[in-house]
């Protein structure tokens, strides 16, 4: 057991056939810290989180989470971790209360504890009064709140959040950010966040890692990362590290499509003119 660190990875690797999703990842995240893993779509963020939660198996290397070995103690890891996936699944024919009761029972929590925590979480996320409504009638933002409740119901030591403010309106997103900050500072929780939102990462995270094509390119505090590449802010640093060509390619694609749309419009106008002349 590595008691001084909440999460340790040693050359953690995951391949899907010939695709190297995560390559030789090495992390050391102390207890009580908030760590942000940033990177483009397909960089390996979600794969990393799924491995650390013992949802998918590694190809090689190893890790410990909460002092438990990923290979031999994965049940203990699941017991102490809360996980909010990027695209969580919900049973739409259950009510919010029924769904959270089901999640609580999966962790073998006593019924009184489940009931107490459900009421606390529903109040925290402003869902009281809707707890007996079917989830199929919830908005996307409300469903995200229920999933956050599910990730917190067993009072986990380590919390993994994959795009936690996805689908939330600005007020709800601010509340979630405040909650993350409070959990880290006052409840001494270790939080691992995957996000595309650079301002959220800069605000919430003690340490940030940027992963590109499965490889950890850089790691440090937001300010250390900014200074290391001579950038003015985290957004500029991120673009330098991940490659600004992604943005340039996007802009070029948009320009090409704009030209193509204008060309189609002209052709349609010409067709209409020809049609009118023949009548």
For each residue, the residues with C-beta under 8 A, 3 or more apart:
1: 64 67 68 69
2: 5 8 64 67
3: 67
4: 30 31
5: 2 8 28 29 30 31 64
6: 29 30 31 32 33 65 66 157 158 190
7: 27 28 29 35 52 63 64 65 66 158 190 192
8: 2 5 27 28 29 63 64
9: 12 25 26 27 52 61 62 63
10: 26 61 62 63
11: 24 25 26 60 61 62
12: 9 22 24 25 26 27 48 51 58 61 62 63
13: 20 22 23 24 25 58 59 60 61
14: 21 22 44 47 48 51 56 58 59
15: 18 19 20 21 59
16: 19 21
17:
18: 15
19: 15 16
20: 13 15 23 213 214
21: 14 15 16 44 47 214
22: 12 13 14 25 44 47 48 51 211 214
23: 13 20 44 214 215
24: 11 12 13 61 215
25: 9 11 12 13 22 44 48 61 211 214 215 216
26: 9 10 11 12 216
27: 7 8 9 12 35 209 216 219
28: 5 7 8
29: 5 6 7 8 33 35 190 192 207
30: 4 5 6 33 190
31: 4 5 6 188 190
32: 6 184 188 189 190
33: 6 29 30 184 190 191 206 207
34: 180 181 184 190 191 192 193 204 205 206 207
35: 7 27 29 190 191 192 193 205 206 207 208 209
36: 193 194 195 201 204 205 207 208 209
37: 45 48 49 192 193 194 208 209 211
38: 45 194 195 196 198 201 208 209 210 211 238
39: 43 44 45 210 211 212 242
40: 43 212 242 246
41:
42:
43: 39 40 211 212 213 214
44: 14 21 22 23 25 39 47 48 211 213 214
45: 37 38 39 48 49 162 194 211
46: 49 50 85 86 162 194
47: 14 21 22 44 50 51 56 214
48: 12 14 22 25 37 44 45 51 52 194 211
49: 37 45 46 52 53 83 85 160 162 192 194
50: 46 47 53 55 56
51: 12 14 22 47 48 54 55 56 57 58 63 70
52: 7 9 48 49 63 65 70 77 81 160 192
53: 49 50 65 77 78 81 83 160
54: 51 70 74 75 77 78
55: 50 51 83
56: 14 47 50 51
57: 51
58: 12 13 14 51 61 62 63 70 71
59: 13 14 15
60: 11 13
61: 9 10 11 12 13 24 25 58
62: 9 10 11 12 58 69 70 71
63: 7 8 9 10 12 51 52 58 70
64: 1 2 5 7 8 67 68 69 70
65: 6 7 52 53 68 70 77 80 81 158
66: 6 7 76 77 80 81 157 158
67: 1 2 3 64
68: 1 64 65 73 74 76 77 80
69: 1 62 64 72 73
70: 51 52 54 58 62 63 64 65 73 74 77
71: 58 62 74
72: 69
73: 68 69 70 76 77
74: 54 68 70 71 77 78
75: 54 78 79
76: 66 68 73 79 80
77: 52 53 54 65 66 68 70 73 74 80 81
78: 53 54 74 75 81
79: 75 76 107 154
80: 65 66 68 76 77 156 157 158
81: 52 53 65 66 77 78 156 157 158 159 160
82: 151 152 153 154 156 158 159 160
83: 49 53 55 151 159 160 162
84: 88 147 148 150 151 159 160 161 162 164
85: 46 49 88 89 147 162
86: 46 162 163 166 194
87:
88: 84 85 143 144 147 150
89: 85
90: 94 99 135 143 146 147
91: 94 99 102 135
92: 134 135 136
93: 134 135 136
94: 90 91 98 99 102 134 135
95: 98 99 131 132 133 134 135
96: 99 100 122 127 130 131 132 133 135 138 146 149
97: 100 101 118 122 131 132
98: 94 95 101 102
99: 90 91 94 95 96 102 103 135 146 150
100: 96 97 103 104 114 118 121 122 146 149 150 153
101: 97 98 104 105 114 115 118
102: 91 94 98 99 105 106
103: 99 100 106 107 150 153
104: 100 101 107 109 113 114 117 118 153 154
105: 101 102 108 109 114
106: 102 103
107: 79 103 104 153 154
108: 105
109: 104 105 113 114 117 153 154
110: 113 114
111: 114 115
112: 115 116
113: 104 109 110 116 117
114: 100 101 104 105 109 110 111 117 118 153
115: 101 111 112 118 119
116: 112 113 119 120
117: 104 109 113 114 120 121 153 155
118: 97 100 101 104 114 115 121 122 131 149 153
119: 115 116 122 123 128
120: 116 117 123 124
121: 100 117 118 124 125 149 152 153
122: 96 97 100 118 119 125 127 128 131 149
123: 119 120 126 127 128
124: 120 121 179
125: 121 122 145 146 148 149 172 175
126: 123 145 172
127: 96 122 123 130 131 142 145 146 149
128: 119 122 123 131
129:
130: 96 127 133 138 142
131: 95 96 97 118 122 127 128
132: 95 96 97
133: 95 96 130 137 138
134: 92 93 94 95 137 138
135: 90 91 92 93 94 95 96 99 138 143 146
136: 92 93
137: 133 134
138: 96 130 133 134 135 142 143 146
139: 142 143
140: 143 144 167
141: 144 145 167 168 169 172
142: 127 130 138 139 145 146
143: 88 90 135 138 139 140 146 147 167
144: 88 140 141 147 148 166 167 168
145: 125 126 127 141 142 148 149 168 172
146: 90 96 99 100 125 127 135 138 142 143 149 150
147: 84 85 88 90 143 144 150 151
148: 84 125 144 145 151 152 164 176
149: 96 100 118 121 122 125 127 145 146 152 153
150: 84 88 99 100 103 146 147 153
151: 82 83 84 147 148 156 159 160 161
152: 82 121 148 149 155 156 159
153: 82 100 103 104 107 109 114 117 118 121 149 150
154: 79 82 104 107 109
155: 117 152
156: 80 81 82 151 152 159 189
157: 6 66 80 81 189 190
158: 6 7 65 66 80 81 82 189 190 191 192
159: 81 82 83 84 151 152 156 183 189 190 191 192
160: 49 52 53 81 82 83 84 151 191 192 194
161: 84 151 164 180 191 192 193 194
162: 45 46 49 83 84 85 86 194
163: 86 166 194 195 196
164: 84 148 161 176 180 193 195
165: 168 172 173 176 177 195 197 200
166: 86 144 163
167: 140 141 143 144
168: 141 144 145 165 172 173 176
169: 141 172 173
170: 173 174
171: 174 175
172: 125 126 141 145 165 168 169 175 176
173: 165 168 169 170 176 177
174: 170 171 177 178
175: 125 171 172 178 179
176: 148 164 165 168 172 173 179 180
177: 165 173 174 180 181 200 203 204
178: 174 175 181 182
179: 124 175 176 182 183
180: 34 161 164 176 177 183 184 191 193 204
181: 34 177 178 184 185 204
182: 178 179 185 186 187
183: 159 179 180 186 187 189 191
184: 32 33 34 180 181 187 188 189 190 191 204 206
185: 181 182
186: 182 183
187: 182 183 184
188: 31 32 184
189: 32 156 157 158 159 183 184
190: 6 7 29 30 31 32 33 34 35 157 158 159 184
191: 33 34 35 158 159 160 161 180 183 184 204
192: 7 29 34 35 37 49 52 158 159 160 161
193: 34 35 36 37 161 164 180 200 201 204 205
194: 36 37 38 45 46 48 49 86 160 161 162 163
195: 36 38 163 164 165 200 201
196: 38 163
197: 165 200 201
198: 38 201 202 234 235 238
199: 202 203 234
200: 165 177 193 195 197 203 204
201: 36 38 193 195 197 198 204 205 208 222 234
202: 198 199 205 208 222 234
203: 177 199 200
204: 34 36 177 180 181 184 191 193 200 201
205: 34 35 36 193 201 202 208 222
206: 33 34 35 184 221
207: 29 33 34 35 36 219 220 221
208: 35 36 37 38 201 202 205 219 220 221 222 225 234
209: 27 35 36 37 38 216 218 219
210: 38 39 216 217 218 219 225 238 241 242
211: 22 25 37 38 39 43 44 45 48 214 215 216 217
212: 39 40 43 215 217 241 242 243
213: 20 43 44
214: 20 21 22 23 25 43 44 47 211
215: 23 24 25 211 212
216: 25 26 27 209 210 211 219
217: 210 211 212 241 242
218: 209 210 225 228 229 241
219: 27 207 208 209 210 216 225
220: 207 208 224 225 228
221: 206 207 208 224 225
222: 201 202 205 208 225 226 234
223: 226 227
224: 220 221 227 228
225: 208 210 218 219 220 221 222 228 229 234 237 241
226: 222 223 229 231 232 233 234 236 237
227: 223 224 230 231
228: 218 220 224 225 237
229: 218 225 226 237 240 241
230: 227
231: 226 227 234 236 237 240
232: 226 236
233: 226 236 237
234: 198 199 201 202 208 222 225 226 231 237 238
235: 198 238 239
236: 226 231 232 233 239 240
237: 225 226 228 229 231 233 234 240 241
238: 38 198 210 234 235 241 242
239: 235 236 242 243 244 247
240: 229 231 236 237 244
241: 210 212 217 218 225 229 237 238
242: 39 40 210 212 217 238 239 246
243: 212 239 246
244: 239 240 247 248
245: 248 249
246: 40 242 243 249 250
247: 239 244 250 251
248: 244 245 251 252
249: 245 246 252 253
250: 246 247 253 254
251: 247 248 254 255
252: 248 249 255 256
253: 249 250 256 257
254: 250 251 257 258
255: 251 252 258 259
256: 252 253 259 260
257: 253 254 260 261
258: 254 255 261 262
259: 255 256 262 263
260: 256 257 263 264
261: 257 258 264 265
262: 258 259 265 266
263: 259 260 266 267
264: 260 261 267 268
265: 261 262 268 269
266: 262 263 269 270
267: 263 264 270 271
268: 264 265 271 272
269: 265 266 272 273
270: 266 267 273 274
271: 267 268 274 275
272: 268 269 275 276
273: 269 270 276 277
274: 270 271 277 278
275: 271 272 278 279
276: 272 273 279
277: 273 274
278: 274 275
279: 275 276
